[in-house]
Amino acid sequence: MPKVMLRYSDSGKLLFYIAKKDQEEEIAKVEQDDDNAWGGAVELTDGSKYYIDPISPPPKFPTTLSFKKA
């Protein structure tokens, strides 16, 4: 399970960064993203897919979380 840093870019897009791979991509889609919870299936702009159990209440960004490769 890679540790992933999530932060907002200057343009307001949520970025997904895996330090061990030096990979940074924008998040294209999150299964659950509302006031009650954040998470589930996460798709990046390069087509990669990851999963995290939904977190309630949603986390404050920037943060570091553990994701599973989907």
N, C-alpha and C positions, 0 to 999 in steps of 0.2 A: 504494500500500500504506500504509494508515494505521498510525501508531505508536499502540500501545495500552498503557495502564498497567493492570496486573492487580494487585489487592490484595484482601485479605479484609475484609469489613464487620465491624462489631461483633457481628453475629449469626452470623458464621462462613461467610457466603456469599461466593463468589468474584465480584468485581465487575470489569467490563470498561469502561474509560473511554477515550473518544476525545476528546482536548483540542480539536482543531480544530472538532469538532461540538458540544462541550460535552455529550456524550452519555454517560450512565452507566447501565448495565443489569447485572442479575445474569446470570451464565452458567447456563443451564438444563441444557445437556448438552455434554459433550466426548467426542469419538469415542474417544480413548485417554487414560486417566487412571489410571495404575498406578505401581508402583515402578520400572518399566523406562523408561517414556516418558510424555510429556504432549503432546497436540496433536491434529492432524487437523481434522475438521469441528467447529466450535464454534457452538452455537445459543444465542441470548440469549432472555431472557424475553419480549421484544417480538416475537420471531419472526425477527429478523435472523440471518443466517448468515455466518460468516467461516471462513477456513481458514488454518492454519499447519502447516508440515511438523512432524511429531512431533519433540520435543526429548528427547534421551536423554543423560544422566539428566534427570529432570524439573526445571524451574527452581524456584528458591526465590522465594516471593512476599513482598513486592511486587517487581515487575519491569516493564520496558517491552519490548515485542516488536512486530515488524511482522507484520500480518495481511493477507490478501487477502480482498476481499469475495466471498462465494460466490454 
